[in-house]
Amino acid sequence: MSINLILRHSIVFLIIALSGCAVNPVTGEADFVLMSEDEEIAIGRQNHAKIIQRYGLYDAPALQDYVQKIGDKLAIKSHRRNLIFRFTVLDSSDINAFALPGGYIYITRGLMAYLSNEAELAAVLGHEIGHVTARHGVRQQSAAAATGLFTAVLASQAGFIGAGNLLNTIGFALIRGYGRDNELESDRLGAEYLALSGYDPMAMLEVLRVLKNQEIYDKQLAKDEDREPKAYHGVFATHPDNDTRLQQVIKRATQLQKANLNNNNQVAFLRNIEGMVFGDSEKHGILRGNKFYHRELNIYLKLPKGWRIENQANRIIAVAPKNKGLLQITAVDINKRITPKQFLKQRLKLDKLQNGERIQNRDLEGYTAISSVSRTVYGTRPVRFVVIYKQNTAWVFQGLAKDEKKPYQFDDEIINTAKSFRTLTTAERKQAKPRRIHIISAKQNTRFADLAKQSQLGTNAEAQLRLLNKHYPDGEPKPGTALKIIQ
């Protein structure tokens, strides 16, 4: 028997042995998976802590309980009612929702801000429940593992390989989406769960319209800011109103509706998001224009004016206009009694420091120098490093320019940003409070342009208010309707 035939038989045997007799809970057909349900749940349980660490749990017990209650209502109607689903609101301004295998569902407060009622919240949760019930994450992981298995068998020219390494960490696609076919299947399942739970399946379309408008808005914003646009799951090639397959699955789900059970519960939903943080949270620090305030860490920072600033959970990134320069700020523990200059050499492993200079920011000690770095986003470039000590933390500033012919184009901006770093004043501590959502009733003369002038949203305030209230890109509120404003 040839070695190729042996390999083919070995691969087939392994796939059969590892996949067993798994049945897809949704279709009832045989499913190619390389893990048991207990292993699937274990993956979700293990990665749940990592998700909370990365995004943070939104500190609002009543809101968390409300979301769990709505999720439970849907999950008991799903194809995997034996699972105990856990629904979590993440402390993130990102507009996103996703699921881990085993019944762990997440929605950001950033997405919740743009929903209008309970039915839309249920639509988001139902869609993510659909990913779990159809085992999309498990199937994707199994397909990736099988590819690795095939490669390993060919490389080893043997008929056996351990399965221990097949269950690695959850892939990035769990957050970015599973491809249009799987996303459409989750839309169908979510719509069915909505109908069976007493919600109008058309709420699924309402959510997708909200997300599509966000995508359109962000594409224009990204073009102006010379960056890549963001997109929830990245699934919309066209507007959902023009997606024939989507329209069909939603329409079929409406046949499962029960009479007189289509209350969207707008009042309950708005009551629960009243006062919810919008944008930056106090925990992650507050941006006001180009100024950064953090009450808990007691720091103030003035970033380059006109730069695009991203306040991430573990860093601040500032991008120069037209993507011509970049500045990153991170905080690192100090574990040894070494000087800031020694920190650059020992902890950051920098050698051949050039133009070194000691920095004194009031009572804060620091050091700055330039070092060539080979693996930057722009290739090999001289990078301006600044490290400033504050108690047991080293604040590290790293900045560079894109243009090889102007490597120090933004050196002044980088150094000035670092030199602005200090503790908060009493007046600044008041600025370090987050913006929150409040619900008002539209009056006869209420206009978004006027609301935008009164808000603290800064640039694009009118567009953001329209998105929050489903009036993007134009249109005005009707008198008496509930409106979300930001204060």
N, C-alpha and C positions, 0 to 999 in steps of 0.2 A: 504494500500500500504506500502511495507517495506521501511525502511530508506535508504537502498542501492539503491533501484529503484528510490527513490526521488532524491538521489544524482546524479545518472547517468543522469536522465532527466534534472536536474539543470545544470550539466556540459555541456551537449549537447546544451541546450538553450543558455547558456552564450557564447559558442564558435560561434554559429550561429549568435547571436546578435552582438558580437564584430567584427567578420570577415566580416559581411555584404555580399555584392555581388562583392568583389574585383576580378578583372580579371588580370591575369598575362600578362603584356604588350608583352612578347615574345611569349608565347604559345597560348594566347587567351583563356586559360582555367581558371576555378575558382581557386583562390589562397587563402590559409589559411594565413591571415595576421590580426593583431590586431591593425592596425593603418591606418589612411587615408593618402593620398599622401601629404596633407598639414602637417600632423604630421611627416611624414617621412622627408620632407624638413626641418622642424623645428629642428629635431634631428641633421641633418647634419650641419645646420647653427650654432646651439649652440655648437657643438663639434669642429667645424672648429677652433675657437679661442684657444681651448685646444691643438689641434694638433700643431698650430703655436707656442704656448707657449712652448710646449715640445721640438720640433725639431728646430724651428726657420725658418724664411723665407729667402731663399737665395737672397742676395742683388744684383741682376743683372736684372734690368727691361727689357732689350732687350731680355734676355734669357727667362724670364717669359712670355713675349709677344709672343715669338716664340712658346713655348710649348702650350700656350692657343690657338694660331692660328691652330696648328696641331690638338689639341683636338677638337676644334669647327668643323673642317672639318670632323672628324669622328662622332661626336655627332649628327650632322644634318642628318646623314644616319642611326642613331640608331632607336630602337623601342620606344624611349621616347624623340623624338625631341622637345616635348613641354617644357622639362626642360631646364633651363639655367645651363649648366655645368661649373664648375670652376676648372681649372687645375693649380696646384701649385708645384713649385720646392722647396723642403725642404733643409735647410742648414744642411745636415747630410751626413756623410761618409758611413752610412749603405747602403747596397745594397737592396733596397726595393721599392715597390710601393703598394698603397692600395687605397681603396675608402670608403667614408662614404655614407650613404643613402642620397638621394636627389640630387646627382650630384656633390659631392665634391671629386675630384681625386687628388692624391698626388704621386709624384715621387721624390726620393732623388737624389741629385747631385752625390751621390756615385754610384747609378745605371747608371745614364746618362754617367758617365765616361767610362763604359764598352760597351756602344752601339757604333755602327759604322756608322749609317746613319739615315736618317729621317724615313724610313720605319720601322726600328726597334723601334724607339721612338713611332711611331704610333701603333705598335704592343702592346707595354706595355700599352699605354693609352687606346687602344681598348679593351684589356683584362679587364681593370678596369671599363671601361664603361659598359662592359657586366655584371659585378657584380651589377651595379646600375640598368640597364634595366631589368634584371631578378629578381631584388629585393631580392638578396641573403641575404643582411644584415637584411632587414625587416623580411623575412621569418624565418631566424635564431632567431631573437629577439622574434618573435611571438611564435615560438616553445618553446623557453625557458620560455616565459611568461605563455604559456598554461600549462606547467609542474608545474609552481608555482601556477597557478590558481587551478589546480586539487588538489594539496596538501592543499591549503588554504581552499577549499570547504570541503574536507574530515575532516580537522581539526576543522572547525567551525560547521560542520553538518548543514549548512544552504544553501539556494539556491541562494544567491546573494553575490557578493563581488565587491567593487569598482575597476575600471580599472585604477585609477590614478597612481598606483605604477608599472604598467606594462611597462611603457616607461622609464626605467632607463638608465644609461649611457651605451655607446657603449661597447660591449664586446671585450676582447682582440683578439678574433677570427677574427674580422674585419681586423686586421693587419696580423695575422698569417695564414689566409686562411679559406676556407669554406668546406674542404673535396674534394676528388678527383672528384666526380661527378659534383659538382658545379664549380670547377675550370676548368674541361673539357668543361662545357657549356660556360663558359666565354672565353675559347680558341676558341670555335666554333663561338661565337658571334663576338669576336674581329677579327677573320679571315674574317668573312663576312663584317664587317665594313671597314676593310682594302681594300677588293676587290671593294666595292662600292665607296670607296674614291679615287681609282686610285693607290693603293699600292699593291704590290705582297703579297698575304696571306702567302707565304713561309717565310716572315720576322718573322712571329710568331715562326716558328721553329728555326730560327737563334737566336732569343732572348732566347728561352728555352735551346739551346745548350750553350749559354754564361752562363746562370744561372746554368746549370748542371756542367759545368767546374768549376765554382766558388764553387759549393757544394763539388766537388771532392777535389779541392785544400784545402778548409777549413777543410774538414774531416781529411786530412793528417796533416794539421797544428794543429788542435785541439788535435789530438793524441799525437803529439810532445809536446804540451803545457799542456796536461792532463786537457782538458776542454771539454764541450759540443760544437759540431759544430753548426754553424749558417746556416740557410737555408731560402731562399726567399719562403714564403708560404709553405715550407716543403712538396711539392707535388710529387717529383720525386722519384719513387721507381726504375725506370730504366732510361736509357738514352732516351731522346725524339725520337731519330732516331729508337728506338726499340719499341715504344709505338704505337700499331696498332690502337687503338681508336683515338689517337691524329692525326696520319697520315691520317685517314679517314676523320675527320672533316676538316682538312686543305685542303685536296684534293677536297672536295665538295665545299669549298669556292672559289677555283680557277675558278670554272665554272661561277662565277659572275663577273669575271674580264672583263674589257673593253680593247679593243686593244690599244696598244701604250700608255698606261697610267700607266706603271709600273716603273717609275723613282724613284730610292731610295733616290735621293737628298742628296748624301753623302757630296758634297761640302758645301751646305747650313748648314747641321748639324754640320760638323766639324768647320765651320766658327763661329757658335754660341757657341760651347763649348771651343773655343780657349781662353786660360787664365782662365778657370774655376778652382776653388779651388779643390785640390785633397787631401784627408785625412783631418787632423785637420784644422779647420778654425780659423782665428784670433779672432773671437768672442768667441769661446769656449776654446782658448788656444792652444799652439803648443807643441807637444812632439818631441824632438830630442834625440833618444836613451832613456836614463833614465832621461833626463832633461826636465823640463816643464817651458814654458815661456808664460806669458799672458800680452800683452801690455796694454790693457784697464784697467786691475786690477793692473798692475804694480807689478807683483810678479814673483819670481823665486823659483824653487823647484827641488831638486835632489832626485829621488826615488831610491829604492834599485836596484842595478845592477843585471841583470839576471831575474828579476821578470817580469811577463806579466802585462802590464799597459793598462788599458782601460780608455780613456778620454771621459767620458760621459757628457751630457749637464749640469747636476747639481752636478756632483761629479767626483772624480778620484778614481779608484780602482786599486790596485796593488796586484797581486797574486803571492805568492812564488812558486818556482819550485815544480812540483808534487803536487800542491794545498795544500802545507803543512802550509801555513800561509796566512793571508789576512790583507790588510791595506786599509782603506777608508778615503777619505779627502773630507770634505764638508765645505761650507761657510754659516754662520748663522748671521742674523742681531743682533746687540746688542741694546737692547731697554732700559736698565737700567744701571745706573752707579754702576756696581758691579765689583769686581776683577775677574780675570780668574778662581781663585779657587772657588769663589762663583758661577760663571757661571756653572761649573761642577756640583755643588750641586743643584742649583736652576733651571737652564734651562734644564740640562740633567738629572735631578732627580737622581743623583748618591749619594749613601750613603756608609759609611764605606770605604772611600778612603784610600789606602795604598801607602806607599813609595812616598808621595807627595813631590814635589820639584818645586821651582820657576824657570822659564826659562827667559833668557834675550837674544833675538836675535837682536843684534845691538840696534836699537831704538824700537824694538817690544817686548812687554811684554807678558809672557805666564805662564802656569802652567801645570804640568803633574802629573798623579797619576794612580794607578791601582784600578779597581773595578770589582767585579764578576758580570757577566751578564748571565742570564739564557737562553735567547733566541737568541743565535748566530747561524750561519750556522753550527757550529760544536757542538752545545749543550751548556751546562753551561761551561763557561771558564772565567779565569781572562783576562780582556781586558785592554790594555794600552791606556789611554786617554791623549791627549795633546790638549790644547786650546791656540791659539795665537791670540792676538788682533792686528788688523791693521785698524786704524781709527774706523769706526762704524761697523766693521765686525769681527766676531769670526771665525777663521779657526780651525776646529775640526778634529783631527787625531784620528782614532780608529784602533788599530791593535791587532791581536791575533794569536796564534799558534793552529794548529789542534791537535797535540799530547798532550794528557792529562798528559803524563809523562814528557813532556818538555814544560810547559806552557809559559815559558819566552824565548823560542828558538830564537825569532826574535825581542826581546826587543831592542837591540842595533840598528837594522835597522830602527825600527819605530821611536825611539828617534832621531837618526841622520837625518832621513828624515824631521822631524819636525824642527830640529835645522838648517836645510839648508834653510828654508823658509825665504825669504827676498825680498826687492825691487830689480828691475832690474838695472843693470849697463847700461851705454850707449852702450857698445858693445853687451850686451845681447838683447837689444831692437831690434837690427838688426836681431837676430836669431829668433825673435818672429813673423816672417812672414810666411804665408802658402806656401806650394808647389802648383804649378799650372800646368795645362795641356797645352802643346804646340804641334803644328802639324808641322812635318817635312816630307820631301820626302826621301824615302829610296834610298841609292846609291848602286852601284854595290857590295861594300864590307861591307855594313851595317849588323851587327850581334847583336842579343839581348844581348849576353854576354858583348860586348863592350859598348852598351848603358847602361847596368846595372852598369858598373864600373863608368860611368860618371854621373849617377843619384844620387839623395839624398834619395832614398827609403830604404837604409840600407839592412837588411837581406831579403832574398827572392826577391830581386829586379828583377832578371831575370824572375822569375815566374810571378811576378806582371805585368811586361811589356808584357809578352806573353799573359796574360789574357786580358790586355787592348787592344791588337791588334789581338786577335783571332788566336794566334799561340800556345796555350797551349795544350799539354805539351812540344811539340817540333816544329820544323819547323823554317824557316827563312824568312824574308820579301823579296818580289820581288822588283827589282830596279824600282823606279818611283812610288811605292805605298805610300799612305799617312800613316804616323805612329804617334801615340800618345807617347810623352815622358813626363817625369815629371821633372820640374826644380823649 
